[in-house]
Amino acid sequence: MKLTKAEARRFILTYQNLLPAGEVHGKTGVMRYMQRVRSIQFDPLNMVGYNPYLVLQSRIKDFRPEFLEELLYSDRKLVDGWDKNMCIYCVEDWPYFERYRNKAYQMYTAKSEIMQALPAIRKAIAARGPLSSQDLSFDTKIRWPWGPTRVSRAALESMYFWGELVIHHKLGTRKIYDFAAKHLPSEILSMDDPNVTLDQFFQWVVKRRISSVGLLWNRSSDAWLGIEQFKSKERNQAVERLKQRGEIIELEIEDIKYPCYILREEEELLDKILEKKDVEFKVSFIAPLDNLLWDRKLIKELFGFEYVWEVYKPVVDRQYGYYVLPVLYGDRFIARFEPKFNKQNQTLEILNWWWEPNIVITEDIRWKVQECLDCFMGYLGAENLSIAKGDL
């Protein structure tokens, strides 16, 4: 099947609930989106809300952070877990990550300091309820992937990674843990991994990553992060098997050298998009780790927009700023800006705004940007707006 770039852009944006934007509402809207993409990435930085909040505010009309918090920690329809880095995913996907939990168990139970702490930690949680590492008095330090840390934190994280604990709730970025058996359905916890072999897992995860983005090509990128033992050879084999069975559809997109793929079940959506030419354009502010941006090379090819998240770059090496959000208008990226929410005076501060080159700034664009800013301030609970640099 051959597509123009415009048709491919319309497909991926419609799939991502960004074109048109804001047509779904509330927790129901959040779950509809999650059941489509299966996973959204978590990051602890909070300039204008955590990354999952930013992903959802661009898609869910009148989104509020409590929608996601309730789905995670009250309704238990979603769970914090390891997928593409740390993510939030649908609780019914828990059995598919059994091989990750088994590996974590083998790795962390080899550490004697952790094993020695386990009985006391289990006893404390059973007696006192959900706890964080700050509630436990194991002050001995242990080597840990993020540097030396207290045994209490390492032990809790280990129990979490091998599935004995789940996050009960968070206070900011501080995790409070409880036994998984108290919060996840017993039928989910007792279910065997549906993927018996590693090849089956690779095919499942290829389909999963395509579903998380909507449209992907078979090239190395951040879209394939977090899949162990999964190199180009394994990816090529999994894609070929899925093609042969008709579970994914290969697309040829104009002026793009490599084929792209969508899930077979999205063929109907693609057909509708190809039939419908006109759609209302809106402005959306896109998260730095948004599902749409998981493969930034593909986005550059499709949209002519290059985005680099510069938080880890030295100040002198940054082209734009520390925490910059892309601005989408219809099927084009028209700008980017660096926001910060000052909670003390309830002000959304725009430190800088950069229009993309060759963008003709119409009255409609300015009006839609202002409309999006109003919604963004509502999501943050901001009462004031401050613009330091840039022409809006």
Number of C-alpha atoms within 10 A of each C-alpha: 8 12 14 14 17 14 19 24 20 23 25 21 20 18 23 24 20 25 25 19 21 19 12 17 15 15 18 13 19 20 19 15 21 19 16 17 21 22 29 26 22 20 14 12 12 15 15 22 18 18 22 21 23 23 21 26 26 25 25 23 18 16 26 18 16 12 17 22 17 15 18 21 18 13 11 16 17 26 22 22 23 18 19 19 14 16 17 22 23 22 18 17 15 20 18 17 18 19 16 16 20 13 12 17 18 11 12 19 17 10 13 9 17 20 12 13 16 17 10 12 20 17 11 15 17 13 9 9 14 19 20 21 21 14 14 17 11 16 13 11 15 18 12 12 8 6 8 12 15 18 23 25 21 22 24 26 21 21 25 22 20 21 22 19 22 27 23 23 21 13 8 9 12 13 20 20 23 24 20 18 15 11 16 18 13 11 10 14 16 10 12 14 15 13 17 11 9 13 16 12 19 21 20 16 19 22 22 17 22 20 22 25 25 23 26 26 18 15 17 13 14 13 22 20 14 13 16 9 9 17 11 12 8 15 19 14 14 22 20 14 14 18 16 11 8 12 15 23 19 19 18 17 19 16 10 13 9 13 17 20 19 23 20 15 11 16 13 10 12 19 11 11 18 14 8 10 9 7 12 8 18 21 27 28 23 25 25 22 18 22 22 23 20 22 20 17 18 22 17 13 14 22 16 12 17 13 16 13 15 17 14 10 13 9 12 6 10 14 10 17 19 17 19 24 23 21 23 21 18 21 24 18 21 21 18 21 20 20 21 17 22 15 13 6 10 15 18 23 18 17 16 17 21 17 17 16 8 7 11 10 12 9 9 11 18 13 14 17 20 14 14 18 17 14 19 21 18 14 19 20 15 19 13 13 16 13 14 11 13 12 9 13
